[in-house]
Amino acid sequence: MSKGHEQGHDGPPPAPDPLPLPVVDNHTHLDISRDGAAAPVVAQALDAAAAVGVDRVVQIGCDLAGARFTVEQIERHPRMLGGVAIHPNEAPKHAERGDLHEAWAQIEQLAAHPRVRVIGETGLDYFRTCPEGVQAQQDSLRWHIDLAKRTGKALQIHDRDAHDDVMRILEEEGAPNHTVMHCFSGDMQLARRCVEAGYFLSFSGTVTFKNARGLRDALAITPLDHLLVETDAPFLTPSPFRGAVNASYLVPITVRAMATTLSVDVPTLCQALSDNSERVYGPW
């Protein structure tokens, strides 16, 4: 979950041309509303995405209410898998209230659902966290890594202004078999480190932004078998609609921009993204 400083945009963007092969939006928040708008109607959002070739999504619940919503929805919608966690920005709040361990216990119960395939998003966010909240974030990241390994589920990492500590803690704890760097925000050097460690890099609409040359450079050196795509909806809407409310039906814009950066044709990239998603999360 990332809230960028974007300019306003009137009305929902039009649907892009459908992709030639289906892909997965591997990180979306259908429980979150933005800019005073109502939260999306799940069935309508899934139908709009499927109409342009985004036929599967991973819904991420990153607080207790969102995690419960996620489990409810994945039982209703076969096109949806789920992820649950305490977001790094939520962990210090729980720690301050003295109920972080109780929150973890609830997440562990929800994570037992067979269609919850992700522990996350967890990680570190030093952009919003005061120094006194860092320890709670790091403790929470370590706990979620352990849960992912104990349950055999994929781990999705939120990393904002905390690259070195995220990589250090993953190395110290031992990353799960499938670790996804959600909304990858690093440079070429970090991309190489992640690929060498066996992690998947998930790119969002930020890769289309004019000021994101460094991010496109990182994408360009990432092998196809380490790539995923996401929206982080309702945030991070791809250009030229930056500032509008994001949704899974806009994934084709990001996929086509990624294909251009990678110098591959769109069907080849779509097939890789779909295959990688099933490698990480299993069949829908």
Buried (B, 14 or more C-beta within 10 A) or exposed (E): BBBBEBEEBEEBBEBBEBBBBBBBBBBBBBBBEBEEEEBBEBEEBBEBBBEBBBBBBBBBBBBBEBBBBBBBBBEEBEBBBBBBBBBBBBBBBBBEEEBBEEBBEBBBEBBEBEBBBBBBBBBBBBEEBEEEBBEBBBBBBBBBBBBBBEBEBBBBBBBBEBBEBBBEBBEEBEBBEBBBBBBBBBEBEBBBBBBEEEBBBBBBBBBBBEEBEEBBEBBEEBEBEBBBBBBBBBBBBBBEBBBBBBBBBBBBBBBBBBBEBBEBEBEBBBBBBBEBBEEBBBEB
